[in-house]
Amino acid sequence: MVDLVDTAPRSRVAPGESVRPDFPILATRVGSRPLVYLDNAATAQKPRRVLDAITDHYTGANANVGRGYYQLSHLATDVYEQARATVQAAIGAEHADEVVFVPGTTAAVNLLVDTFGRDVLRAGDEVVVTGMEHNSNLLPWRRLCESVGAELVIVPADDTGRVTAEAFDAALGPKTRLAAVTHVSNVLGTVNPVRDMVTSAHRRKIPVVVDGAQAVPHRQVDVRELGADFYVFSGHKMYGPMGIGVLYGRRELLHSLQPYQVGGGTVKGISLTEPVRYVPVPARLEAGTPHIAGAVGLAAAFDYLADLGWDAIRAHDEVLVRAAVTAVSEIPGVRVVGDPAADPSGIVSIVVDGIHPYDVGGHLDAHGIAVRSGVHCANTFVDTFGVVGTVRLSFGIYNTEAEVALVREALSTVKPGFWTAEHPTERFL
C-alpha cells in the first residue's frame, strides 16, 4: 500500500498573486472578464493540494473504516485517524479524541444543542448569546430554550458592531447554564474577545460554545489558549471540502455526551434483551460511514495554510481590508459598516446610499466580481444598523490589491434597479 500523506518539505510563498496558480477555479472567466471571487466568507475555493488529496484517497485508499479485516480498510482507517491528528495539532487540542468530524458548523451546533444543551438546560434557565450570531449559532439555542421553557439572553452589540467583554460579563447571571459566542462575525469581521468571555463564564462555572467558522480561515486558533469548552467550524470556509467540519470539545465534556445519532460504528455490542453499550467518543458521535475523503481534504487544507504561515495570512488580510476600506470610502455615497480595519479578519461590509444591496451585488457580478449581498443569515444583527442588508467583500489568501481596485472601479458606476425588479428579496433572507 502507498502512504498517501505527503510529508515532503515545501518552500514558503506569500499569499496573494503567488498562490493563485494553486487554485484552478480562478482561471474561470465571467463573460469577457476574469473572475474576482470575493465571497470567501460563504465558501472558499480549493487549492490543488486539497483536490489532489481527495482524488488520491478515492483512487488509492477508498474503503470503509473501522472494522474491515483487510489491508485497504486498515489504510483508510489510518488515513482517517491521521486526518484527525492533523486537526488536533492544528487547533491545539490536547487529545485526538477531542476532535469529532461532523458535516459542518451548523451540524456541530445542533449536535451540542440536542445532547449537551438538553442535559444542562431546564425551565427557567438562561442561555447567553451575542447579538452578532449567525443563525446557525442562534436558532438552535432559541429552539432549545423555547422547547424547555428557558430564556435566550442576547448581549447586544454597540454602535461599532462590537460586543464588549464587560457587556458579556454583565449578562451572565445565576440562571445562566451555558453561553454561545461567535469568534469572528460573518457580517463585519468583528473579532470578539473570546478569551475574556470564556474567563468570565468559567468564573461562574458556565461552559462556552465558540463558533469559529469565520476565525479558522484567517488566524491560528488554539482552543486551549482560548479556554473554549466547545469550538466548532466548517472545512469549506478554510479551503477544504464541503460537507466536513469539526466539533472540538474538552475531553471530560465530550465524553459525557450521549449519541446524537445511533447506528453503525457507535456500539460495542447489541442484543434484543441487554442494554446497548456504546463505543467511546469520537466514534460514538460519528454514526454511519464518515466523510473520510472530506477529513483527508480538511487535513490537507490545514497543512496548506500552515505552509503559507499564519503571520503571512494575517498580514495579507490586513493589507486587503485596509485597501478596501480606503478604496470604497473614496466613492461618494458608499460607506463601510463597522470598523473592519481594527482587527482585520478578511471581511468588509458596505452599503451604497439609495441603492439596494442586491442591485449592488448584481452590478458587481456584471463586472465579474462575486460578492454576497443581503443579511448574511444574521438578520437581527444587520437590523441593528438600520439597513436592509450589506454588500460583503470577503477576502481569501488568493485575493489581491488589483482586485480591490476593480471593485472600486465597478462601484463607482453602480446604478439602482439592476437586480431587484426581477429577483424578490425574500429569496435571499
Solvent accessible surface area in square Angstrom, and as a share of the most:
residue,aa,sasa,rsa
1,M,139,0.62
2,V,110,0.63
3,D,104,0.54
4,L,46,0.23
5,V,51,0.29
6,D,87,0.45
7,T,116,0.67
8,A,56,0.43
9,P,133,0.84
10,R,92,0.33
11,S,100,0.65
12,R,163,0.59
13,V,65,0.37
14,A,64,0.50
15,P,16,0.10
16,G,4,0.04
17,E,118,0.53
18,S,64,0.42
19,V,0,0.00
20,R,43,0.16
21,P,98,0.62
22,D,47,0.24
23,F,3,0.01
24,P,49,0.31
25,I,79,0.40
26,L,16,0.08
27,A,89,0.69
28,T,61,0.36
29,R,139,0.51
30,V,52,0.30
31,G,75,0.72
32,S,97,0.63
33,R,101,0.37
34,P,65,0.41
35,L,20,0.10
36,V,3,0.02
37,Y,23,0.09
38,L,0,0.00
39,D,11,0.06
40,N,9,0.05
41,A,5,0.04
42,A,22,0.17
43,T,27,0.16
44,A,1,0.01
45,Q,22,0.10
46,K,36,0.15
47,P,0,0.00
48,R,130,0.47
49,R,50,0.18
50,V,0,0.00
51,L,71,0.35
52,D,79,0.41
53,A,20,0.16
54,I,39,0.20
55,T,74,0.43
56,D,63,0.33
57,H,1,0.01
58,Y,114,0.43
59,T,108,0.63
60,G,33,0.32
61,A,0,0.00
62,N,82,0.42
63,A,16,0.12
64,N,74,0.38
65,V,19,0.11
66,G,52,0.50
67,R,159,0.58
68,G,18,0.18
69,Y,200,0.76
70,Y,116,0.44
71,Q,129,0.57
72,L,57,0.28
73,S,0,0.00
74,H,95,0.42
75,L,23,0.11
76,A,0,0.00
77,T,38,0.22
78,D,91,0.47
79,V,10,0.06
80,Y,5,0.02
81,E,76,0.34
82,Q,82,0.37
83,A,4,0.03
84,R,7,0.02
85,A,43,0.34
86,T,32,0.19
87,V,0,0.00
88,Q,38,0.17
89,A,80,0.62
90,A,28,0.22
91,I,1,0.00
92,G,16,0.15
93,A,5,0.04
94,E,96,0.43
95,H,52,0.23
96,A,41,0.32
97,D,29,0.15
98,E,8,0.03
99,V,0,0.00
100,V,0,0.00
101,F,12,0.05
102,V,9,0.05
103,P,90,0.57
104,G,10,0.10
105,T,11,0.06
106,T,70,0.41
107,A,30,0.23
108,A,0,0.00
109,V,0,0.00
110,N,29,0.15
111,L,5,0.02
112,L,0,0.00
113,V,1,0.01
114,D,49,0.25
115,T,11,0.06
116,F,13,0.05
117,G,0,0.00
118,R,99,0.36
119,D,80,0.41
120,V,46,0.26
121,L,2,0.01
122,R,140,0.51
123,A,78,0.61
124,G,42,0.41
125,D,14,0.07
126,E,29,0.13
127,V,0,0.00
128,V,0,0.00
129,V,0,0.00
130,T,1,0.01
131,G,13,0.13
132,M,1,0.00
133,E,3,0.02
134,H,50,0.22
135,N,38,0.19
136,S,18,0.11
137,N,0,0.00
138,L,14,0.07
139,L,90,0.45
140,P,10,0.06
141,W,0,0.00
142,R,124,0.45
143,R,136,0.50
144,L,0,0.00
145,C,4,0.02
146,E,117,0.53
147,S,68,0.44
148,V,39,0.22
149,G,48,0.46
150,A,16,0.13
151,E,99,0.44
152,L,36,0.18
153,V,32,0.18
154,I,81,0.41
155,V,3,0.02
156,P,98,0.62
157,A,22,0.17
158,D,65,0.34
159,D,142,0.74
160,T,65,0.38
161,G,0,0.00
162,R,63,0.23
163,V,3,0.02
164,T,58,0.34
165,A,21,0.16
166,E,129,0.58
167,A,39,0.30
168,F,0,0.00
169,D,38,0.19
170,A,86,0.67
171,A,27,0.21
172,L,11,0.06
173,G,20,0.19
174,P,129,0.81
175,K,113,0.48
176,T,5,0.03
177,R,90,0.33
178,L,0,0.00
179,A,0,0.00
180,A,0,0.00
181,V,0,0.00
182,T,6,0.04
183,H,13,0.06
184,V,1,0.00
185,S,1,0.00
186,N,10,0.05
187,V,0,0.00
188,L,2,0.01
189,G,4,0.04
190,T,8,0.05
191,V,24,0.14
192,N,5,0.02
193,P,46,0.29
194,V,3,0.02
195,R,103,0.37
196,D,77,0.40
197,M,0,0.00
198,V,0,0.00
199,T,53,0.31
200,S,8,0.05
201,A,0,0.00
202,H,68,0.30
203,R,162,0.59
204,R,98,0.36
205,K,185,0.78
206,I,4,0.02
207,P,23,0.14
208,V,0,0.00
209,V,1,0.00
210,V,0,0.00
211,D,7,0.04
212,G,0,0.00
213,A,9,0.07
214,Q,11,0.05
215,A,0,0.00
216,V,3,0.02
217,P,5,0.03
218,H,12,0.05
219,R,25,0.09
220,Q,118,0.53
221,V,8,0.04
222,D,61,0.32
223,V,0,0.00
224,R,133,0.48
225,E,101,0.45
226,L,16,0.08
227,G,15,0.15
228,A,1,0.01
229,D,1,0.00
230,F,0,0.00
231,Y,0,0.00
232,V,0,0.00
233,F,0,0.00
234,S,6,0.04
235,G,0,0.00
236,H,37,0.16
237,K,34,0.14
238,M,0,0.00
239,Y,4,0.01
240,G,0,0.00
241,P,13,0.08
242,M,118,0.53
243,G,39,0.37
244,I,3,0.01
245,G,0,0.00
246,V,0,0.00
247,L,0,0.00
248,Y,4,0.01
249,G,0,0.00
250,R,75,0.27
251,R,96,0.35
252,E,107,0.48
253,L,33,0.16
254,L,0,0.00
255,H,66,0.29
256,S,59,0.38
257,L,0,0.00
258,Q,110,0.49
259,P,23,0.14
260,Y,81,0.31
261,Q,115,0.51
262,V,95,0.55
263,G,39,0.37
264,G,47,0.45
265,G,25,0.24
266,T,0,0.00
267,V,49,0.28
268,K,122,0.52
269,G,25,0.24
270,I,124,0.63
271,S,53,0.34
272,L,185,0.92
273,T,122,0.71
274,E,115,0.51
275,P,108,0.68
276,V,59,0.34
277,R,142,0.52
278,Y,70,0.27
279,V,26,0.15
280,P,76,0.48
281,V,6,0.03
282,P,20,0.13
283,A,43,0.33
284,R,28,0.10
285,L,13,0.06
286,E,23,0.10
287,A,29,0.22
288,G,38,0.37
289,T,92,0.53
290,P,25,0.15
291,H,71,0.32
292,I,13,0.07
293,A,2,0.02
294,G,0,0.00
295,A,0,0.00
296,V,18,0.10
297,G,0,0.00
298,L,0,0.00
299,A,10,0.08
300,A,11,0.08
301,A,0,0.00
302,F,10,0.04
303,D,60,0.31
304,Y,12,0.05
305,L,0,0.00
306,A,49,0.38
307,D,43,0.23
308,L,5,0.03
309,G,7,0.06
310,W,35,0.12
311,D,126,0.65
312,A,34,0.26
313,I,2,0.01
314,R,82,0.30
315,A,56,0.43
316,H,23,0.10
317,D,3,0.01
318,E,72,0.32
319,V,72,0.41
320,L,1,0.01
321,V,0,0.00
322,R,106,0.39
323,A,25,0.19
324,A,1,0.00
325,V,36,0.20
326,T,78,0.46
327,A,12,0.09
328,V,1,0.01
329,S,67,0.43
330,E,100,0.45
331,I,13,0.06
332,P,126,0.79
333,G,37,0.35
334,V,12,0.07
335,R,117,0.43
336,V,31,0.18
337,V,8,0.04
338,G,30,0.29
339,D,69,0.36
340,P,11,0.07
341,A,17,0.13
342,A,58,0.45
343,D,47,0.24
344,P,11,0.07
345,S,2,0.01
346,G,0,0.00
347,I,2,0.01
348,V,0,0.00
349,S,0,0.00
350,I,0,0.00
351,V,13,0.07
352,V,14,0.08
353,D,85,0.44
354,G,81,0.78
355,I,26,0.13
356,H,51,0.23
357,P,9,0.05
358,Y,9,0.04
359,D,5,0.03
360,V,0,0.00
361,G,12,0.12
362,G,4,0.03
363,H,24,0.11
364,L,0,0.00
365,D,72,0.37
366,A,56,0.44
367,H,45,0.20
368,G,1,0.01
369,I,2,0.01
370,A,26,0.20
371,V,25,0.14
372,R,106,0.39
373,S,18,0.12
374,G,3,0.02
375,V,10,0.06
376,H,13,0.06
377,C,58,0.35
378,A,1,0.00
379,N,48,0.25
380,T,73,0.43
381,F,1,0.00
382,V,1,0.00
383,D,94,0.48
384,T,90,0.52
385,F,47,0.19
386,G,71,0.68
387,V,22,0.13
388,V,105,0.60
389,G,1,0.01
390,T,1,0.01
391,V,1,0.00
392,R,9,0.03
393,L,2,0.01
394,S,1,0.01
395,F,1,0.01
396,G,2,0.02
397,I,3,0.02
398,Y,0,0.00
399,N,1,0.01
400,T,17,0.10
401,E,100,0.45
402,A,70,0.54
403,E,11,0.05
404,V,7,0.04
405,A,58,0.45
406,L,74,0.37
407,V,3,0.01
408,R,87,0.32
409,E,108,0.49
410,A,1,0.01
411,L,2,0.01
412,S,63,0.41
413,T,70,0.41
414,V,18,0.10
415,K,137,0.58
416,P,89,0.56
417,G,47,0.45
418,F,110,0.46
419,W,64,0.23
420,T,40,0.23
421,A,95,0.74
422,E,140,0.63
423,H,48,0.22
424,P,78,0.49
425,T,46,0.27
426,E,126,0.56
427,R,162,0.59
428,F,73,0.30
429,L,124,0.62
